[in-house]
């Protein structure tokens, strides 16, 4: 049966939906991605589409945007049947989509990317001045006029590239704007600018479908919500009346009693000490002491130097000055190979480009830094490799067809588990984790939080970099804040709250105890 949705408007004066999708079905081989999913959005409404990775959210929106052809069901736009032939047809019909994975032309300029495919012209001649004006207006809508129009996109930060992607979607005055994880790479300030732009668009009558794993964001900006699980509609309602725990239960199909599990633990001796560490790539100044059995969080805005600190510490970037001590021994002449030999592992914030070999199998990605357990006389046993990978898949609850499946085919949450699993297989004792839960669903986040808690209880030491303040406060024993390349004094988590963390991140001096 099609899912019943709350009446839009009032029972006496219902509002006709701008968009209606009824009993939409889509399969990929034997996999049913969508099973009779229904979804509708009113004019001037922000509608949150919620679900775990693999629930069917992106598939449903790709059907709407013309990227996929549905196997069944119907779509109506402004009360009329709508059958998108391809993404260009959908775009010209008023459907604009911001994909989670950036789809920019890296060597073209910001201006060219924003107007790509929608270039203003007259009798076949490109109107460059008009193109520039439209690009400038789109960035102004997001309060991002400082991004240079002539700069190649490849030279921008990930956050700036995300802004360009959003600006491109605003071209052409869309009727329905689909945002798939739009804030995953944005700073807090950029996120606030985006929310302000969403409110302005809504007031102009634009319908917005908002997909995000940050449920607090959905609660803040959405009028209504719909939840998908395993390709089916399982819940919907008015966001103002929704309880966060009820939405999570619908998403994962079970009650999650403790999002941030915490086993009693007492940090031991120092295992990693950083003293006034400066890197060659970007000026950072870091003092910290990480102890066995401790989870040390590092907060801060994107670009503050958190990632650079981990890269220098792991040997990916050269050390300009300062000292690194591993188990109280000087270890300044570093390289990734040496750090791995010392029992230090790193997961990158950009798992698709730096953290995983997407064209290799799940087994290859899990075992690539330590084949000794599955080889003999220098020869890798395929049977042992598969069995070892299966053991890690079972322990980490990695959902995949087999160890031979390409890691690129896995959901974001399962990819992140594989990246962490590689460090576990390597028997790392010190974990440097850069945004380990970015872009994954709440169920996978809880599994990762539980894993980190278990590792700390076993005496492993963890540095946890995150832009998501609630998880730092929920998971970490101690937290420091990085601002403009300088790490603040690390303090017990109990002395922080979201306000003081954000104040420290933007350089305010008023960061009293929470």
C-alpha positions as CSV (number, residue, x, y, z in Angstrom):
1,X,0.0,0.0,0.0
2,X,1.1,3.6,-0.6
3,X,2.1,5.4,2.5
4,X,-0.4,8.0,3.7
5,X,1.1,11.4,4.3
6,X,-0.1,14.2,6.5
7,X,-2.5,16.6,4.9
8,X,-0.7,19.7,3.5
9,X,-2.3,22.9,4.7
10,X,-5.5,22.1,6.6
11,X,-8.2,19.6,6.2
12,X,-10.6,22.4,5.2
13,X,-8.1,24.0,2.8
14,X,-5.6,21.4,1.6
15,X,-2.7,22.6,-0.6
16,X,-2.1,20.7,-3.8
17,X,1.4,19.2,-3.8
18,X,4.0,20.7,-6.1
19,X,5.5,17.2,-6.5
20,X,4.0,13.8,-6.0
21,X,5.6,10.4,-6.5
22,X,3.3,7.4,-6.1
23,X,4.3,3.7,-5.6
24,X,7.6,4.1,-7.4
25,X,9.6,0.9,-7.9
26,X,13.2,0.3,-9.0
27,X,15.4,-2.8,-9.0
28,X,19.0,-3.4,-10.0
29,X,19.1,-7.1,-10.9
30,X,17.9,-9.0,-7.9
31,X,18.3,-6.0,-5.6
32,X,15.0,-4.1,-4.9
33,X,16.2,-0.5,-4.4
34,X,12.6,0.9,-4.1
35,X,9.4,-1.0,-3.3
36,X,6.2,1.1,-4.0
37,X,7.6,4.3,-2.4
38,X,5.3,7.3,-2.3
39,X,6.5,10.8,-1.6
40,X,5.1,14.4,-2.0
41,X,6.2,17.9,-1.4
42,X,4.1,21.1,-1.2
43,X,5.0,24.5,-2.7
44,X,7.2,26.6,-0.5
45,X,8.0,23.6,1.7
46,X,11.2,22.0,3.0
47,X,10.7,18.3,3.2
48,X,13.3,16.1,4.8
49,X,13.9,12.7,3.2
50,X,15.5,10.5,5.9
51,X,17.0,7.1,5.9
52,X,20.2,5.1,6.4
53,X,22.7,4.6,3.6
54,X,21.2,2.2,1.1
55,X,17.6,3.0,2.2
56,X,16.7,4.3,-1.3
57,X,16.8,8.1,-0.9
58,X,19.3,8.8,-3.6
59,X,17.7,6.3,-5.9
60,X,14.3,8.0,-5.5
61,X,15.8,11.4,-6.2
62,X,17.8,10.2,-9.2
63,X,14.6,8.9,-10.7
64,X,13.0,12.3,-10.1
65,X,16.1,14.1,-11.7
66,X,16.1,11.9,-14.7
67,X,19.3,9.9,-14.0
68,X,17.3,6.6,-13.5
69,X,14.2,5.2,-15.2
70,X,11.7,3.7,-12.7
71,X,10.3,0.2,-13.1
72,X,6.9,1.4,-12.1
73,X,4.8,4.0,-10.4
74,X,4.0,7.6,-11.4
75,X,5.3,11.1,-10.9
76,X,3.3,14.3,-11.0
77,X,4.7,17.9,-11.2
78,X,2.2,20.7,-10.5
79,X,-0.7,18.2,-10.9
80,X,0.5,17.0,-14.4
81,X,2.1,13.7,-15.3
82,X,5.9,14.0,-15.4
83,X,8.2,11.6,-17.0
84,X,11.8,12.9,-17.0
85,X,13.6,11.7,-20.1
86,X,17.1,12.6,-18.8
87,X,18.7,15.0,-16.3
88,X,18.7,17.9,-18.8
89,X,14.9,17.5,-19.4
90,X,14.3,17.3,-15.6
91,X,16.4,20.4,-15.1
92,X,14.5,22.4,-17.8
93,X,11.3,21.2,-16.2
94,X,12.3,22.8,-12.9
95,X,14.0,19.9,-11.1
96,X,17.5,20.8,-9.8
97,X,19.7,18.4,-7.8
98,X,22.8,18.8,-5.7
99,X,24.5,15.4,-5.5
100,X,26.4,14.2,-2.4
101,X,29.4,13.4,-4.6
102,X,30.6,16.6,-6.3
103,X,30.1,16.6,-10.0
104,X,32.2,19.6,-11.0
105,X,34.6,20.0,-14.0
106,X,37.8,20.5,-12.0
107,X,39.8,22.4,-14.6
108,X,37.0,24.9,-15.5
109,X,36.6,28.1,-13.6
110,X,34.0,28.7,-10.9
111,X,32.0,30.9,-13.3
112,X,32.0,28.2,-16.1
113,X,31.0,25.5,-13.6
114,X,28.1,27.4,-12.2
115,X,26.6,28.0,-15.7
116,X,27.7,24.7,-17.3
117,X,25.0,23.6,-19.6
118,X,22.9,26.7,-19.0
119,X,25.2,29.3,-20.7
120,X,23.3,32.4,-21.8
121,X,23.7,33.0,-25.5
122,X,22.2,35.0,-28.4
123,X,22.1,33.7,-31.9
124,X,24.6,31.0,-30.9
125,X,27.1,33.5,-29.4
126,X,28.0,33.1,-25.7
127,X,27.0,36.2,-23.6
128,X,30.0,36.3,-21.3
129,X,28.9,39.4,-19.3
130,X,25.5,37.8,-18.6
131,X,27.1,34.6,-17.6
132,X,29.4,36.4,-15.2
133,X,26.5,38.3,-13.7
134,X,24.4,35.1,-13.2
135,X,27.3,33.4,-11.5
136,X,27.9,36.3,-9.2
137,X,24.2,36.4,-8.3
138,X,24.2,32.7,-7.5
139,X,27.2,33.1,-5.1
140,X,25.6,36.2,-3.6
141,X,22.5,34.2,-2.8
142,X,24.8,32.0,-0.6
143,X,26.7,35.0,0.8
144,X,29.8,33.7,-0.9
145,X,30.8,36.6,-3.1
146,X,34.4,36.2,-2.0
147,X,34.9,33.0,-4.1
148,X,36.8,34.2,-7.2
149,X,34.9,33.5,-10.4
150,X,38.0,33.0,-12.5
151,X,39.6,30.5,-10.2
152,X,39.8,26.8,-11.5
153,X,37.6,24.7,-9.3
154,X,40.5,22.3,-8.6
155,X,42.2,25.0,-6.6
156,X,39.3,25.5,-4.2
157,X,38.8,23.8,-0.9
158,X,36.3,21.0,-0.6
159,X,33.9,23.4,1.3
160,X,34.2,26.0,-1.5
161,X,33.6,23.3,-4.2
162,X,30.5,22.4,-2.3
163,X,29.3,26.0,-2.4
164,X,29.9,26.1,-6.2
165,X,27.9,22.9,-6.6
166,X,25.0,24.5,-4.6
167,X,25.2,27.7,-6.6
168,X,25.0,25.8,-9.9
169,X,21.7,24.3,-8.7
170,X,20.2,27.8,-8.1
171,X,20.6,28.8,-11.8
172,X,17.3,28.8,-13.7
173,X,14.9,29.3,-10.7
174,X,14.1,25.7,-10.0
175,X,10.6,24.6,-8.8
176,X,12.0,21.7,-6.8
177,X,15.5,21.8,-5.4
178,X,17.0,18.5,-4.2
179,X,19.8,18.7,-1.7
180,X,21.7,15.5,-1.0
181,X,24.0,15.9,2.1
182,X,24.7,19.6,1.2
183,X,26.4,20.4,4.5
184,X,28.7,17.4,4.7
185,X,31.8,19.5,3.8
186,X,30.7,23.0,4.9
187,X,31.9,25.0,7.9
188,X,29.4,26.1,10.5
189,X,29.4,29.6,9.0
190,X,28.8,28.2,5.5
191,X,26.0,26.0,6.8
192,X,24.3,29.0,8.4
193,X,24.5,30.8,5.1
194,X,23.0,27.8,3.3
195,X,20.1,27.6,5.8
196,X,19.4,31.3,5.3
197,X,19.4,30.8,1.5
198,X,17.1,27.8,1.9
199,X,14.7,30.0,3.9
200,X,14.8,32.7,1.2
201,X,14.1,30.1,-1.6
202,X,11.2,28.7,0.4
203,X,9.7,32.1,0.8
204,X,9.9,32.5,-3.0
205,X,7.8,29.4,-3.4
206,X,10.6,26.8,-4.1
207,X,10.0,23.3,-2.9
208,X,13.1,21.8,-1.3
209,X,13.8,18.1,-0.7
210,X,16.5,18.0,2.0
211,X,18.5,14.8,2.5
212,X,20.9,14.7,5.5
213,X,22.2,12.3,8.1
214,X,22.4,15.3,10.5
215,X,18.9,14.9,12.0
216,X,19.3,18.1,14.1
217,X,19.6,20.0,10.8
218,X,16.4,18.3,9.5
219,X,14.6,19.2,12.7
220,X,15.7,22.8,12.4
221,X,14.8,23.6,8.8
222,X,12.2,21.0,7.6
223,X,8.4,21.4,7.7
224,X,7.7,17.7,7.2
225,X,9.7,14.5,6.9
226,X,9.5,11.1,5.3
227,X,11.6,8.0,6.3
228,X,12.7,5.2,4.0
229,X,14.1,1.9,5.2
230,X,15.3,-0.9,2.9
231,X,13.6,0.8,-0.1
232,X,10.2,1.2,1.5
233,X,8.3,4.1,3.0
234,X,8.1,3.5,6.8
235,X,7.0,6.8,8.3
236,X,6.1,10.4,7.6
237,X,4.8,13.4,9.6
238,X,5.1,17.0,10.6
239,X,8.7,17.8,11.8
240,X,7.5,20.1,14.6
241,X,5.7,17.2,16.3
242,X,8.5,14.6,15.7
243,X,10.8,13.2,18.4
244,X,14.3,12.5,17.3
245,X,14.4,9.0,18.9
246,X,11.2,8.0,17.0
247,X,12.8,9.1,13.7
248,X,15.9,7.1,14.5
249,X,13.8,4.0,15.4
250,X,12.0,4.3,12.0
251,X,15.4,4.6,10.2
252,X,17.1,1.6,11.8
253,X,14.1,-0.6,12.6
254,X,15.0,-0.9,16.2
255,X,15.4,1.1,19.4
256,X,18.8,2.7,19.9
257,X,19.0,3.2,23.6
258,X,22.5,4.7,23.8
259,X,23.9,6.6,20.8
260,X,27.2,7.2,22.5
261,X,28.2,4.1,24.4
262,X,30.9,4.6,27.1
263,X,32.8,1.9,28.9
264,X,34.5,3.0,32.2
265,X,38.2,3.5,31.3
266,X,41.3,5.2,32.8
267,X,43.8,6.6,30.4
268,X,47.3,5.3,31.0
269,X,50.8,6.3,30.0
270,X,51.5,8.7,27.1
271,X,51.8,6.9,23.7
272,X,52.0,9.9,21.4
273,X,53.4,13.4,22.2
274,X,53.5,16.4,19.9
275,X,55.5,19.4,20.8
276,X,55.2,22.6,18.8
277,X,54.7,20.7,15.6
278,X,54.9,22.7,12.4
279,X,54.4,21.3,8.9
280,X,55.8,22.4,5.5
281,X,52.4,22.4,3.7
282,X,50.5,24.7,6.1
283,X,51.5,26.5,9.3
284,X,50.1,24.6,12.3
285,X,51.2,24.8,15.9
286,X,50.3,21.7,18.0
287,X,51.0,20.6,21.5
288,X,49.2,17.5,22.8
289,X,49.7,14.3,24.7
290,X,47.7,11.2,23.8
291,X,47.5,8.5,26.4
292,X,46.7,4.8,26.1
293,X,43.0,4.1,26.5
294,X,42.1,7.8,25.7
295,X,39.9,9.2,22.9
296,X,41.1,12.8,22.3
297,X,38.9,14.9,20.2
298,X,40.0,17.8,18.0
299,X,37.3,20.3,17.0
300,X,37.6,23.3,14.7
301,X,36.3,24.8,11.4
302,X,37.2,23.3,8.1
303,X,40.6,24.7,7.1
304,X,41.7,25.3,10.7
305,X,44.6,22.9,10.4
306,X,43.2,19.7,11.9
307,X,43.8,17.6,8.8
308,X,47.2,19.1,8.3
309,X,48.2,18.1,11.9
310,X,47.3,14.5,11.3
311,X,49.0,14.4,8.0
312,X,52.3,15.8,9.4
313,X,52.0,13.5,12.4
314,X,51.6,10.4,10.1
315,X,54.4,11.4,7.8
316,X,52.3,12.3,4.7
317,X,53.6,15.9,4.9
318,X,57.1,17.0,5.9
319,X,57.8,18.3,9.4
320,X,59.3,21.8,9.3
321,X,60.0,22.0,13.0
322,X,58.8,20.5,16.3
323,X,59.0,17.1,17.9
324,X,56.9,13.9,17.7
325,X,57.4,11.3,20.4
326,X,56.0,7.8,20.0
327,X,56.1,5.8,23.3
328,X,58.4,8.5,24.7
329,X,61.0,8.0,21.9
330,X,61.8,10.8,19.5
331,X,60.3,10.0,16.1
332,X,60.6,13.2,14.0
333,X,62.0,11.7,10.8
334,X,58.7,10.2,9.8
335,X,57.1,8.4,6.8
336,X,53.8,6.5,6.5
337,X,55.8,3.2,6.4
338,X,57.6,4.1,9.6
339,X,54.4,5.2,11.3
340,X,52.7,2.0,10.3
341,X,55.6,0.0,11.7
342,X,55.2,2.0,15.0
343,X,51.6,0.9,15.2
344,X,50.0,4.2,14.1
345,X,47.1,4.2,11.6
346,X,45.3,7.0,9.8
347,X,41.9,7.3,8.1
348,X,41.6,10.2,5.7
349,X,38.6,12.6,5.7
350,X,38.4,12.0,1.9
351,X,38.0,8.2,1.9
352,X,37.1,8.0,-1.8
353,X,40.2,9.7,-3.1
354,X,42.7,9.0,-0.3
355,X,41.4,6.4,2.1
356,X,40.3,3.5,-0.2
357,X,41.3,1.8,-3.4
358,X,37.9,2.0,-5.1
359,X,38.7,-0.2,-8.0
360,X,40.0,-3.0,-5.8
361,X,38.1,-5.6,-3.8
362,X,36.9,-5.3,-0.2
363,X,39.5,-8.0,0.8
364,X,42.3,-6.0,-0.9
365,X,41.4,-2.9,1.0
366,X,41.2,-4.6,4.3
367,X,44.5,-6.5,4.1
368,X,46.7,-4.3,1.9
369,X,49.1,-3.0,4.6
370,X,49.6,-6.5,6.2
371,X,49.6,-9.5,4.0
372,X,51.8,-11.6,6.4
373,X,48.8,-13.3,8.0
374,X,47.5,-14.6,4.7
375,X,50.8,-15.4,2.9
376,X,53.5,-18.0,3.0
377,X,57.0,-17.6,1.5
378,X,55.9,-14.3,0.0
379,X,52.9,-15.8,-1.8
380,X,49.4,-14.6,-0.9
381,X,46.8,-17.4,-0.4
382,X,43.6,-16.3,-2.0
383,X,41.7,-18.7,0.3
384,X,43.2,-17.3,3.4
385,X,42.7,-13.7,2.2
386,X,39.0,-14.3,1.6
387,X,38.6,-16.0,5.0
388,X,40.4,-13.3,6.8
389,X,38.3,-10.7,5.1
390,X,35.1,-12.6,6.0
391,X,36.2,-12.6,9.6
392,X,36.6,-8.8,9.6
393,X,33.3,-8.3,7.7
394,X,31.5,-10.3,10.4
395,X,33.2,-8.5,13.3
396,X,32.5,-5.1,11.8
397,X,29.1,-5.9,10.3
398,X,30.2,-4.9,6.8
399,X,27.2,-5.5,4.5
400,X,28.5,-6.8,1.2
401,X,28.0,-9.6,-1.2
402,X,31.4,-11.1,-0.7
403,X,35.0,-10.2,0.0
404,X,35.5,-10.0,-3.7
405,X,33.0,-7.2,-4.2
406,X,34.5,-3.9,-5.4
407,X,34.7,-1.5,-2.4
408,X,33.2,1.3,-4.7
409,X,29.9,-0.6,-4.7
410,X,29.5,-0.4,-0.9
411,X,27.5,2.3,1.0
412,X,29.4,5.1,2.7
413,X,29.0,3.5,6.1
414,X,30.3,0.2,5.0
415,X,33.2,1.9,3.2
416,X,34.2,3.6,6.4
417,X,34.0,0.3,8.3
418,X,36.5,-1.1,5.7
419,X,38.8,1.8,6.2
420,X,38.8,1.3,10.0
421,X,39.0,-2.5,9.5
422,X,42.3,-2.0,7.7
423,X,43.8,-0.3,10.8
424,X,42.4,-3.1,13.0
425,X,43.9,-5.8,10.7
426,X,47.2,-4.0,10.8
427,X,47.0,-4.2,14.7
428,X,47.3,-0.4,15.1
429,X,47.7,0.8,18.7
430,X,47.3,4.5,17.9
431,X,44.4,5.7,15.6
432,X,44.4,9.0,13.8
433,X,40.8,9.4,12.6
434,X,39.9,12.4,10.4
435,X,36.1,12.8,10.2
436,X,35.4,9.1,10.5
437,X,31.6,9.4,10.5
438,X,31.2,12.0,7.7
439,X,28.5,11.2,5.2
440,X,27.3,8.0,6.9
441,X,23.9,7.1,8.5
442,X,23.1,7.1,12.2
443,X,23.1,3.3,12.4
444,X,26.6,3.0,11.1
445,X,27.7,6.0,13.3
446,X,26.5,4.1,16.4
447,X,28.4,1.0,15.3
448,X,31.6,3.1,14.9
449,X,31.1,4.8,18.2
450,X,30.7,1.4,19.9
451,X,33.9,0.1,18.1
452,X,35.9,3.2,19.3
453,X,34.6,2.7,22.8
454,X,35.8,-1.0,22.7
455,X,39.2,0.0,21.3
456,X,39.7,2.6,24.1
457,X,38.7,0.1,26.7
458,X,41.4,-2.3,25.3
459,X,44.0,0.4,25.8
460,X,44.1,1.7,22.2
461,X,44.7,5.5,21.9
462,X,42.6,7.6,19.5
463,X,42.7,11.1,18.1
464,X,39.2,11.9,16.8
465,X,38.9,14.9,14.4
466,X,35.3,15.9,13.7
467,X,33.2,18.9,12.7
468,X,30.1,17.4,14.4
469,X,30.2,18.7,18.0
470,X,27.7,16.4,19.6
471,X,29.7,13.3,18.7
472,X,32.9,14.9,20.1
473,X,31.1,15.6,23.4
474,X,29.5,12.2,23.4
475,X,32.6,10.0,22.5
476,X,35.7,11.8,23.7
477,X,37.5,11.9,27.0
478,X,39.3,15.1,26.3
479,X,38.9,17.8,23.6
480,X,41.1,20.5,22.1
481,X,40.0,23.1,19.5
482,X,42.1,24.2,16.5
483,X,41.8,27.8,15.3
484,X,43.9,29.2,12.5
485,X,46.5,26.5,12.8
486,X,46.9,26.6,16.6
487,X,45.5,23.9,18.9
488,X,44.1,25.1,22.2
489,X,44.9,23.5,25.5
490,X,43.3,20.0,25.6
491,X,40.7,19.9,28.4
492,X,38.4,17.2,29.8
493,X,35.2,16.9,27.8
494,X,33.1,17.8,30.9
495,X,34.6,21.3,30.7
496,X,33.2,21.9,27.2
497,X,29.8,22.4,25.6
498,X,28.8,23.2,22.0
499,X,28.8,26.9,22.6
500,X,32.3,27.0,24.1
501,X,33.7,24.7,21.4
502,X,32.3,26.9,18.7
503,X,33.5,30.1,20.4
504,X,37.0,28.6,20.6
505,X,36.8,27.5,16.9
506,X,36.1,31.0,15.7
507,X,38.8,32.6,17.9
508,X,36.7,34.1,20.7
509,X,38.4,34.5,24.0
510,X,35.3,33.9,26.1
511,X,35.5,30.1,26.3
512,X,34.8,29.5,29.9
513,X,33.9,26.1,31.2
514,X,30.6,24.7,30.1
